[in-house]
Amino acid sequence: MTAKLPRRLAAEAAGTAFLVIAVVGSGIMAERLTADAALALLCNAVATGAALAVLIAVLGPVSGAHLNPAVTLVAALRRALPPRDAAFYVLAQVAGGIVGTLLAHAMFELPLVALSQQARTGGGQWLAEGLATFGLVAVILIGGGSRRDALPWLVGLYITSAYWFTASTSFANPAVTLARTLTDTFSGIRPLDAPGFIAAQCAGALIAVVAVRALGTGSRAR
């Protein structure tokens, strides 16, 4: 990354906004087109995974395309990103995610903010979020070392798959989790439940760092 910090922050904010637009917008569209929950989840997963792959491919050279505070935390811990820059990255991601929810609601002519009533809590959900984020960070660290050119597609495909093999549908992103508290639609999560998800996500990311280091593989998070 050679871009100056303001440009990198703009990339992180815009990228996270578009990621949330993909998550929330595809969920709203799916709900409007079908009453089949499985089909709606499939639509949501494919749209999110595809958008994520494109965003990482396009924004990676600018900011590293973290789009995720858990990934930024890992980069800071591995000294690939200065702590000050990491703090600004997280603020940009959270702000971008919130804007993404507002824009998705505006497109579908919904109230800009509608706190979610969808309960997502309990040990199984937290374990799922920990595992989902563990896998995401492991893919980034290992794939970034051995298959850097393929990393956008590795991450996109992993998230698409994790929608289906995790009980939580794989949020795996604290900024996206916060943004999804503001939508009372298919992809929402109650504000009350967000802290448990975020704690599990951070724990999963930290365990992935230790595991990858123990394996003696992977790269410095960009």
Salt bridges, closest charged atoms under 4 A:
ASP85 OD2 - ARG8 NH2 3.36
ASP85 OD1 - ARG84 NH1 3.53
ASP193 OD2 - ARG190 NE 2.88
